[in-house]
């Protein structure tokens, strides 16, 4: 804890050169700042880059959940559920007469989606998310019947089936009252799908690999190239732009795995983030990077409060008056209170910590800080990019 006048600050050493200061004043204010001079800590290459072609692939499917306790789809509102149930029964050798209607109150039509992770092999299990697409009130206690999961090319890559885990709960009374906890119309099946088709990976193709930096930065990309060339050999890595690095890799698959295991554990010191301030106008959240600096400027900030109170009174004639009517009279009282503008001076070389300390000393609320930052940017006293979302 650090005491500054009558206010206390909590300082915690962050993983990088950013810290967190939390202020409460009706709105949540998050200021990413560094109250001390901290060096940027090294990060592993695997934590800041991705390998081109090594990614997950989305899968989607359609299926039926059975075994519901009367909370399934209504045939009139979801006719496709009845149609799907008839088609499934026909495939199992059971023919439903055309004139017979099925009321699938214990069955619900659902959509399925999953992620086929990189290097997934035949027979491996993946998680499946199940969501109702009809008017079922709950999927709790249901079981998903065998359903194919397809990729964007229309091919089947996995088959899903199993018992659902639903975190939501819904209960309805006889008088129409209803209580719902979380979402009862969606759930998951852990390890509910079996991989049936393998997606070829670009990792084992060609004689080079491409690393893509998650946050584009010329300085960081050059540091990655330097540390790879210094460790593995000169000319192994080459920067293409602020995001991409090409690496000469062994052709043999086993050697390529060992090579990437070495590369991804090399440590690099990322460059400092650009000077940027992000303001969420809906929640009042403010995020400020540590590279924000202020030129010499004086700031005065005060609050103007207007209070209007309404007082309703009844006016009526005297007890023995022959004329007059009882009337309701509104009386309004308007009070204007303007706090004196408190001024503080920001000296040359002012850091973000100095700005926050000065704003706290004058008692500015989080919303006041947003107004001060916008005014500093418009006055040209702040070098940061101001982003309003």
N, C-alpha and C positions, 0 to 999 in steps of 0.2 A: 504494500500500500504506500502511496506517495501523497503527502499532505501539501496542499497549495492553498494557503489562506484558510478559508473555512470549508473547503471542498477536498474530497479524497478521490484519488484515481487508483485504479487497479492496473498494474503493469505486469504483463506476462510475456516471457520470451517466446515469440512465435517461431514457426518453422522456417520462415523466410524473413524478409525485411518488412513485414507488415504486422501490425498489432491491432488490437480491437479495443475500442472505448465505447461503452454503452451508456446512453443518457436516456432517462425516462421523463417525459413531460406531456403525456397524453398520446404522443406519437413515438414510435420506436426509431431511434437514431443510431445507426451503426457507422462509426468512423474508423476506417482501416488506416492506422497510423503507426508510427514508431516513435515512442517517447525517448528512446535512446538510439545512439548510432550503432546499428547492427549490420554486420556484413551478410550478404546473401549466402545462404547455405547451399551446398552442392546438392543436386538432384540426380538420380539415376536416369540414364537415357530412356529406359523402359517406361518411366513415369511421365515423360513429356513428349513422346513421339508415338506414332503408330506405324505399323508396317503395311505398305500398300498391298492390297489384295488379301490381307488377313483380317477378316471381319465376319461378323455374324450375318445370317440371312433370315429375314422374316418369313414365317409360314402362316397360312390361314386355312381354316376349314369350317365345315358345317356338320352339326350332329344333333342327336337327340339325347336328352337327359330323362331317365325314367325313374320310377320309384318315389315320386313326390307324393306328399300327403294332401292331395287335392289342391295344390298351389300351382299347377301347371297352366298351360295355355287354354284359352277358351276357343272352341272350334269356330265360332262366328267371327272372332276378332283375329285369329291366326289360322286361316285355312291351310296354310302350307304345312303346319304341324300334322294335321290329319293326313294330308297327301304324303308326307314323308313317312309317316307310320305305316300307311297302306303299302308304299313301295318297299319298305323294309320287310314287312310280313310276306309280300309276294316273292321276294328273293329267298325267303326261308321256306317257301312252298305252301304258304297259307294265303288263299285267295279270298278277299273280302268282297262280297257281292256289291255291285255298283250302287244299289239302292240303299245300302246300309251305311248309316252315319256313325262315325266313331267320335266319342267325346273324350278327348285326351286330357282330362283334368289332372292326371298323374304324369303327364309327359310335357316337356318343354323343348321347343326348338332353340338351339344355342349356336353362337359363333365361337370359333376356337382360334386362338393365335398363340404362337410360340416363336422362340428364337433358336435357330440352328447355329450353334457356336462354331467357330473355326476349328478345323481338323476333326470334326465329329465323325465317328466311325460307325459301321454297321452294327446294330444291336445296342448302341448306347442309349441311355435314357435322357430325356429333356423334360422340363416343366411345361405345363399347358395351362393357359388362362381360359376360363369358360365364362361367357356372358350371354344372358338371355336376350333374344331378339323379338320375342313375342310379348304377350301380356301376362306372363307368369309372375305371381307375386313373390315367390321364393324358390330358390334352387336347393335349399337346405335338405340334406338327407338323400339327394339324388345321385344316380350313377350314370356316367357317360358311356353310351354304347360305342362300339368300334367305329371310328371316324377317320378319314384320311386328312392329312395336312399337306397342302400344296404350296409350291413356290410361285414366283411371278411368272414362270414359264409354263405353269399348268401341270407340272410333273409332281407326283406324290413322293415326298421326302421322308415322311414319318406317319405313323398310325397311332392314334390316341384312344385310350380307354381306361376307365378306372373310377374309383370313388372320389367324390368332390369334397374339398374342404372349403366351407362357406363361413366367413366371419360375421355375416350379418344375420339379423333375426327380425322377424315381423310377426305381429299378433294383432288380430282384429276381433272386436267384441260384437255381440249381437246387436247393439244399438248403433253400430257403424263406427265406433271409436277405434283408432288404430295406433299402434306403437311400433316404430321401426328403429332398430339399432344398426348402424352402419349400412351396408348395402347387401341385402339378401339375394339379389338377382345376379351376382357375379361371384366366382370362386376360382380356386386353382386345384390342379391335380399334380402334386409333386412327383416327378419322374413318371408322368402319365403318358408319355409318347415314346415310341421306339423308333430309332432312326432306321430307315429302309433304303436310303439312297445317299451316296457320298457326293458332296460338291467338290470338284477339283479346286485345289488351292494354287495361287500364283507363287507361293513361297518356294516351291521346288522347281520352278520354271526359270530358264534363262541363266545367265552368269553374273547377275547383279541383283541387289535388293534396293528398294526405295523406302526411306524413312520420311515420314511427314510430321512436321512439328505441329502440335495441337494449337499453339498460339504463335502466329507468324511473327518472327523477329529476326532481323539480319544479324544482330550481334550474337544471339543465342545459337543460330544455325552455324555461324562461323566457329563458335567455340566447340560445337559438336564435331565439326569436321577436324578441327585441330586436335582434339583429344583422341579421336579414332586414328588419325594418321600417326600421332605420337606413340600410341600403344601398339597398333597392328603393323603399320608400315606406311611410309610416305606414298601418297597417291592412291591409297585405298578408298578414301572418301572424297567426294566432290560435291560442293553446294551448287544447286541449280537456281534457287531463288530463296526468298525468305521463309519458305516452308519445306522445300524438298531437298533431300540429300541422297545421292546415289552412291552405293557401296559395292565394290567388287567382291563377290562372294564365291566360295568354293562350289563346284558343280556337284560333287558328291553330297548326297543328302545328309549322311551322318556328320560329315565335316561341316556342313552348313548349319546344322543344329548347334554344334559346339561353337562355331564362329559367332552365331547370334547370341548364345549364352554369354559369351565374353563381351560383346558389344553392348548389350542391354544393361549390363551392370556397371559400365563405366560412368563416372560421376562428372557432371557438368554444372557450372554455376550459371543459371539463367540470368539474362539481363534484367535490369529493373523495368517494371511496368511503366508504360507511358503515363504522363501527368493527365489524370482523368478524374472527373467527378460525375457520379451517376446519381440522379435524384428521381425517386419514385413519387410522383405527384399524388398517387392514390393512397399510399400508406405512410408517406412522410419519411421513408428510409433514404438515407444519404450514405453513399460509399465513396470514399476519397482515397486515392493512392498517395503513397509517401513522397512522390516526386513533385507534388504540388508546392509551389513557392509563391510568395507574395512580395510585390515591390512595395516601397515605402508608400503608405497611404493611411489616412485617418478615417475612422468609421464612427458615425453616430447613429444610434438606433433607439427608438422609443416606441411606445405602444399607445394607441388611441382607443379608448373604450367608450362605447355609447350604450347606455342602459335606458330602456323604456319600460315603465311599469304602468299597468292599467288598474284603476280603482273605480269600481262601479258603485254608484250611490243611488238611492231612491228619493225623489222629491215629491212630496204630496202636500195638498192644501191643509190649512188649519182645521181644527175640529168643528168649528161652527161656520166655516166658509161655505157660501152658497154656490160659488163657481170654482172651477179648477179641476184638473185631472192629475192623477198619480203618474209620474214619468220616471223613467230610468235614465240617469245622467252618467255619462262616462267621463272620467277625469284621468288624463294622461300626465305622467311626470317623466321628463326627459333629463337625464344626467349625462354629462360629457366629462370624462376623466382622461386627461392626457399626461402620461408619465414623462418626466424630463428625459430628454435624449442624452444617453450616456455615451461618451466618446472614448475611444481607445486608439492608440497609435501603434501601427505596425512598422517596425524598423526595417532597414535593408537586410536581406538575407533571412527574413522570417520563414520559419518552417511551419508545417501543418500543426505540429504540437503547440507552437506558440499561438496560432490562430485559435485553436480550440480552447486553450487556457484563457486567452483574452475574452472570448465569447462567454465562457462560463463565469468569469469574474464579473461581467456586467449583468449576469442573470438572464441571458437570452435562452429561450426555449428552443427545442429542435426546429419548429417551424420558423422561428426567427433566424436560425442559422442558415436555412435554405434561402431566405430573402437576402441575407448578407452575402452569401456566396454568389448569388445571381447578380447582385449589385457590383461586387468586386470584378466579376467577369466582364460586365458591361462597361465598367470604368477602365478596363485594360490593366488592372493591377494584379491579375492572376493569369498565369501562363497555361493553366489546365484547360482541357476540353470539357465543356459542361454538357452532359447528356441528360435530357428529361424524358422519362419513360412513363 
